[in-house]
Amino acid sequence: MNAVSSGVPPTGDGPLLRVRGLTKHFPGVLANDSISFDVFPGEVHALLGENGAGKSTLVKCIYGYYRRDAGEILIDGFAADLRTPQEARRRRIGMVFQNLTLIPALTVVENVALFLPDLPIVMDLPAIAGELEALGDRYHLRVDPWAHVQDLSIGQQQKAELLKLLLGQARILILDEPTRVLAPHEVEGLFQVLAHLAADGLAVIFITHKLNEVLQGADRITVLRQGRVAGRLSRAEATEDKLLRLMFERDFSSLSIDRPATGASADRPILELRGVATEAHGATIALRQIDLKIHPGEIVGVAGVSGNGQRELGDVILGDLACARGSKWLYGKNVTHAAVGEMRRDGVGFIPEDPLTMAVVPMLSVLENIAVTRTDRYALEGGLRMDWRAVRLDAEDAMQQLGFSFSLAGPARSLSGGNLQRMVIVRELSHDPQLIIASYITRGLDAQSARAAQRALLQARARGAAVLLISEDLEEIFLLSDRLVVLYGGRIVGRFRPEETGAVAVGRLMTGSQGENGRAD
Amino acid sequence: MAEPTDRRAPAGPRRILNGGLRYAAMAALAFVLFGVILRLAGKDPLQAYRDIFTSTLGSAYGISEVFVTMTPLLLTALAVALPSRLGLINVGGEGQLYMGALLATWAALRFSHLPSWLLLPMMIVLGMIGGGLWAVPAGYLRAKGIVNETITTLLLNVVAPSIVAFFVFGFWHSPMDTNKTPNFVPAARLPTLFGTRVDLSLVIGVGLLALFWFVMTRTRWGLEMRSIGGNPWASRRNGIPVQRYIVGVMVVAGGLAGLAGMAQVSGYYGVLLANFSRGLGYMGFLVSWLAGGSPLGILVTSFVVAVILTGGNLLQLTRDVPYSVINILLAMTLFVVLARPRFQRRRKTA
């Protein structure tokens, strides 16, 4: 336990890695705004922040995966122009990505051999395997070198990735959300390994948004918020409350939007989920024991770090994902096994998190895309003809109400990301849906359009529709919701009224720290 | 209201002209390459091409023979083009065609006493059912996400001719031959047109192509199918019953290939021969991909392919060139045409 205060290096040496004023723009977003931080040899350094705080972008810039716009990176005090991952590797920086990059059909030792820069033409795999085993013994990273990667658990694959980097002589190890794929007992093992590596003089940087992990495994912590450094703490100084304030604290009391009371909660709910659970496939997460009611004239916000079941929640309500357990009720009617088409005909609108893959058919025209969810409505003579005039009128009507304008002619693929999002909003709100599932509705929109989209949800609420608002923007959730729930690990872990809580309390549940302390204020 | 449909040609006639020129240039390239091969084999390519041309397009009889060859290609190409709109690759035209011929033949032999107006529709329906059923496993396994339809249809192609052979050799062969059934009664023969060997199935094929165009561009179902082909994940969330469409379209496609099989035995041969098809299903696959799945393209391409095939027959007779050489020409055409998307993409970025 080498508890040191924030500014002082844990060893006598200077920093191994210095980042000075690193700035990175993406179109429309300032992902990293002049970020500076140091990493010393022998420390485990955590980068903590909400989704979209800029953590991943920052480490990808350091690894040369993205080209930074401004700022400098110094290794051992010398400026390093890291423009590609290859250059970063030559400077002995190694990175474990969120999605592991091993080749499943090959063995561990073959994967490692592929990564070595000086691999001879005739490989000596047994020698490499021997080195792997020696390293594995040293750092408690035991993986059978001759096992095929596809037969390994995710935790073992992660160990293999680490071994790969170590054998490649990395001195700076970067791990992008390493605990996301691990079971709780594996997390503890990982932090032991990282501490061991640091004790041997390596510098370890890991990304997380979970407080307990930071407090458990990091020597120093840099907190990012909205692309900036919000604070730096050593482990000794850090407490959960301090970290939460740095991550989330904002004053929402000044926010206001015209949201008249609808006094709805007494009515029968439009949507009700009773004990709904789903099965996880591949990269998806299983929902467990979801109980949720949405009444007419009510907006229910779903707060959470994305990847905690938001996509699955939307899909299971829409009917694209089957309920493994529990039941689903729409206007008091059991729709547990209803097809997507039936749900839509019953007045469910769905704005997914990623319109390009989940809502839009790029090769069809904009007008065809608008018609395609409600072909029954626009079919003439039993489907022999389509009433394109009606489609156009409906679309123009909805566009005028929302204050959006984009071209209805031409293929959908010619629209920009923001216009695609507008098109989906127009389509999904144009038939006065009674239930609206809106995921990340303002993503990709400019401030004015974002306001228009939010106002549209409030209009729907005012005419008695039920809205499920899934968002990772707490401000948006506090602004619009009548009630809010927090989704974490596929479960609803908290229920609030926005006026009775604050961002820090919600953030505490979002980051999974409630389980540690048993608090739920 | 044509505006939502013509997504392929936003720039109008000039683009069509460009496309036409490009096609012509590619065809020319294929013919030059083939000429080089003929030259190497010691034949005179110009004379060979002249022979192909005069024997096919140079006389009314030649043209009618081209139509005869073209007829089954229309249907087997359609059996590929329709599923391709959903992103499905049906390589099983050959097997589906055999199974259609099998069921149609059963009706022709079993109900030979029935009048033509009853027997022919019955054979058509049974032919389509035979081909359609043969596509069910492929459609179902694909819809459930178990096996890719390309694999299943291809494997079933090997099975179908064996089943036909089993029935022909085992039960149905005529007293004189072992490898074919007795000749069909006149009532089981598709009527021919204008005293040529061209039969009614040409009209049916062209009619179905027109229907295909209409359904895809004008109707609700065409919109839904194009939506599935463009983005199946979005289509599911947009409420389109994707699995049902996959099975349904595979069955209809199989039925079209089965209809081609029925037309072959009822119109062209008037008898069911074991191994009668010599790859009509695969040729349909070639035609559909050359045509990019468009109905008009299928009409033109199958005509051109039919000219090459009929001309090849003649080359074999008069020029002492093996028939298989024609396959080289077809393969070259495919090769050159399949290189086309590259061209277009490069132009776009330039």
Contacts between the chains, C-beta under 8 A, distances in Angstrom:
chain1	res1	chain2	res2	distance
A	315	B	237	7.5
A	318	B	237	6.2
A	320	B	236	5.6
A	320	B	237	5.3
A	339	B	239	7.5
A	339	B	241	6.6
A	340	B	236	6.3
A	340	B	237	6.3
A	340	B	238	7.5
A	340	B	239	4.4
A	340	B	240	8.0
A	341	B	239	3.8
A	341	B	240	7.0
A	341	B	241	6.2
A	343	B	239	7.3
A	344	B	238	7.7
A	344	B	239	4.1
A	345	B	239	7.6
A	350	B	237	6.3
A	352	B	237	6.4
A	357	B	231	7.2
A	357	B	233	5.9
A	357	B	234	6.7
A	358	B	233	6.2
A	358	B	234	5.6
A	358	B	237	5.6
A	359	B	234	5.2
A	359	B	237	6.5
A	359	B	238	7.0
A	360	B	231	6.8
A	360	B	234	5.8
A	361	B	226	7.5
A	361	B	227	4.9
A	361	B	230	3.6
A	361	B	231	4.4
A	361	B	234	5.8
A	361	B	235	6.8
A	362	B	230	6.4
A	362	B	231	6.9
A	363	B	7	6.7
A	363	B	226	7.5
A	363	B	229	7.8
A	363	B	230	4.4
A	364	B	4	7.8
A	364	B	7	7.2
A	364	B	223	7.7
A	364	B	226	6.1
A	364	B	227	6.2
A	364	B	230	5.6
A	365	B	3	7.4
A	365	B	4	4.7
A	365	B	7	5.9
A	367	B	3	7.3
A	367	B	4	5.1
A	368	B	4	4.8
A	368	B	223	6.0
A	368	B	226	7.6
A	368	B	227	7.6
A	371	B	223	6.7
A	372	B	223	6.1
A	372	B	224	6.9
A	372	B	227	4.8
A	372	B	235	7.5
A	372	B	238	5.5
A	372	B	240	7.2
A	373	B	238	4.5
A	373	B	239	5.7
A	375	B	220	4.6
A	375	B	223	6.2
A	375	B	224	5.9
A	375	B	240	7.8
A	376	B	220	7.9
A	378	B	220	7.6
A	379	B	220	4.3
A	383	B	219	5.5
A	383	B	220	3.8
A	383	B	221	6.0
A	384	B	218	7.2
A	384	B	219	5.5
A	384	B	220	7.9
A	385	B	218	6.1
A	385	B	219	7.0
A	386	B	1	8.0
A	386	B	4	7.9
A	386	B	218	7.3
A	386	B	219	7.2
A	386	B	220	5.9
A	386	B	223	6.4
A	388	B	1	4.6
A	388	B	3	7.2
A	388	B	4	6.0
A	389	B	1	7.3
A	409	B	3	6.5
A	410	B	10	7.2
A	411	B	7	5.4
